[in-house]
Amino acid sequence: MSKPKIAIILSTARAARFGHKAGQWIHDIAKERSDMEFDLVDLRDHPLPFFDEIASNAWVPTQNAEGVRWQKKVGHYDGYIFVTAEYNHGVPAVLKNALDYAYPEWNKKPAAFVGYGAIGAARAIEQLRLITIELQMAPTRSAVHLAGADFMAALREGKPISEFAYLKPTADALLDELAWWTKALKTAREATAKSASIAAE
């Protein structure tokens, strides 16, 4: 089995966002591992219009070229870490839109979460767990929450996230769970694809 590939998705696109700092922090920790490969995937590089297709691409091929490009991009990966803020107790709109633009590409793959904000995007991440379940993903139990005074110090004073030592064990737990689920689901997907190929012969 080839080494699993994980997308770390920067889930906001505002000019004043903080997410790229949180994304780089988890990427720096993740790339020290030898069991998975990691790429930063930025929603700024995928300017999706508001979803206006006839239906989900689970049922009807997407017509929008940027939507198709996004599907090909995320379909390339075996698992995902969503780095997210919380907007008004919920998921950032650009992230929800990006999730809605794909369906089979997400199926039977794990999802993990790094949140930041006043309460570490806890409510947004709980919503994301429900959304990813509907997309037939497997959300991990462990998530990273950069919150409260530490978040404000990182945001306003530019304090490096790496200085908040208590976050590192949680990040390691997230990555360990992600590795287990990624391997298990990748093995199962490949076995299913092999069986289908044999049956078609």
C-alpha positions in Angstrom: 0.0 0.0 0.0 1.4 3.4 -1.0 1.9 6.0 1.7 -1.4 7.8 2.5 -1.7 11.4 1.4 -3.4 13.9 3.7 -4.7 17.4 2.8 -4.5 20.1 5.4 -7.3 22.4 4.2 -7.2 26.1 5.1 -10.9 26.7 5.5 -11.2 30.5 5.4 -10.3 32.9 2.7 -10.6 36.4 4.3 -7.7 38.8 3.8 -7.4 39.2 7.6 -7.6 35.5 8.3 -5.5 33.7 11.0 -5.9 30.2 9.5 -2.7 30.1 7.5 -0.7 30.3 10.8 -2.7 27.5 12.4 -2.3 25.5 9.2 1.4 25.9 9.0 1.7 25.0 12.7 -0.1 21.6 12.3 1.8 21.0 9.0 5.1 21.5 10.7 4.2 18.9 13.3 2.7 16.5 10.8 5.6 16.5 8.4 7.9 15.1 11.1 5.9 11.8 10.7 7.0 9.1 8.3 3.7 7.2 8.0 1.8 9.9 5.9 2.4 12.7 3.5 0.9 16.1 4.0 0.0 19.0 1.7 -1.4 22.4 2.5 -4.6 23.0 0.4 -5.8 26.6 0.5 -9.4 27.6 -0.4 -8.0 30.8 -1.7 -6.6 28.8 -4.6 -10.0 27.3 -5.4 -12.5 30.3 -5.9 -15.6 28.2 -6.0 -18.9 30.0 -6.8 -21.9 29.4 -4.5 -23.1 25.9 -5.2 -25.6 26.2 -8.0 -25.5 22.7 -9.6 -28.6 20.7 -10.6 -27.6 18.2 -7.8 -24.7 16.8 -5.8 -22.0 15.2 -8.0 -23.1 12.0 -6.3 -26.0 12.1 -8.7 -25.2 14.5 -11.6 -21.8 15.5 -13.0 -20.8 19.0 -11.9 -20.8 21.6 -14.8 -18.7 24.3 -13.2 -15.1 24.0 -14.2 -13.8 25.2 -10.9 -16.0 22.7 -9.1 -14.6 19.9 -11.2 -11.1 21.1 -10.5 -11.8 21.0 -6.7 -13.3 17.5 -6.9 -10.1 16.2 -8.6 -8.0 18.0 -6.1 -9.6 16.6 -3.0 -10.2 13.2 -4.5 -6.5 12.8 -4.7 -6.2 12.5 -0.9 -6.8 9.7 1.6 -7.7 11.9 4.5 -8.1 15.5 5.6 -7.4 18.0 8.4 -9.7 20.9 8.3 -8.2 24.1 9.8 -11.2 26.2 10.7 -12.5 29.4 12.4 -16.0 29.7 13.8 -18.3 32.4 12.3 -21.4 33.2 14.4 -21.4 29.8 16.1 -21.0 28.0 12.8 -18.9 26.7 9.9 -17.3 29.3 7.6 -19.4 29.6 4.5 -16.5 29.0 2.1 -15.8 25.7 3.8 -19.4 24.5 3.8 -19.6 25.5 0.1 -16.4 23.6 -0.7 -17.7 20.5 1.2 -20.9 20.7 -0.8 -19.1 20.8 -4.1 -17.9 17.2 -3.7 -19.4 13.9 -2.5 -17.8 10.6 -3.7 -14.4 12.2 -3.3 -14.9 12.5 0.5 -16.5 9.1 1.0 -15.0 6.6 3.3 -12.1 8.8 4.3 -11.2 10.3 7.7 -11.6 13.9 8.8 -9.7 15.7 11.6 -10.0 19.3 12.8 -7.9 22.1 14.1 -9.9 25.1 15.3 -9.1 28.6 16.5 -11.0 31.5 18.0 -12.5 32.5 21.3 -13.6 29.0 22.1 -11.3 27.2 19.7 -14.1 26.8 17.0 -15.6 24.1 19.2 -19.1 24.7 17.9 -18.0 24.8 14.2 -16.1 21.6 14.7 -19.1 19.9 16.2 -21.1 21.0 13.1 -18.3 19.7 10.9 -18.5 16.3 12.5 -22.2 16.1 11.5 -21.5 17.3 8.0 -18.6 14.9 7.4 -20.7 12.0 8.7 -23.3 12.8 6.1 -20.5 12.9 3.5 -19.7 9.3 4.6 -16.5 10.4 6.3 -15.0 9.2 9.6 -14.4 12.2 11.9 -11.7 11.7 14.6 -12.5 12.1 18.3 -9.4 14.3 19.0 -9.3 17.8 17.7 -7.1 20.8 18.5 -8.7 24.0 19.9 -6.6 27.1 20.1 -8.7 29.3 22.3 -9.1 32.2 24.8 -6.1 34.2 25.9 -3.7 32.0 23.9 -5.6 32.6 20.7 -5.6 36.4 21.4 -1.9 36.4 22.1 -1.3 34.6 18.8 -3.7 36.8 16.9 -2.8 40.2 18.3 0.7 39.8 19.6 2.0 37.4 16.9 3.0 34.9 19.5 4.0 31.6 17.8 1.5 28.8 18.3 4.4 26.5 19.0 4.9 28.2 22.3 1.6 26.8 23.6 3.2 23.5 24.6 -0.1 22.0 25.8 -1.4 21.8 22.3 1.4 19.5 21.0 0.1 16.3 22.8 -3.4 17.0 21.4 -2.0 17.5 17.9 -0.1 14.2 18.3 -3.2 12.4 19.4 -5.1 13.8 16.4 -2.4 12.7 14.0 -2.3 9.2 15.6 -6.0 8.7 15.3 -5.9 10.1 11.7 -3.1 7.7 10.8 -5.1 4.7 12.1 -8.3 5.6 10.4 -6.5 6.5 7.2 -4.8 3.2 7.0 -7.9 1.2 7.9 -10.2 3.0 5.4 -7.6 3.0 2.6 -7.1 -0.7 3.0 -10.9 -1.2 2.9 -11.3 1.0 -0.1 -8.6 -0.8 -2.0 -10.0 -4.2 -1.1 -13.5 -3.1 -2.3 -12.0 -1.8 -5.6 -10.1 -5.0 -6.1 -13.2 -7.2 -5.5 -15.2 -5.0 -7.9 -12.5 -5.4 -10.6 -12.4 -9.2 -10.2 -16.2 -9.3 -10.4 -16.2 -7.3 -13.6 -13.8 -9.7 -15.4 
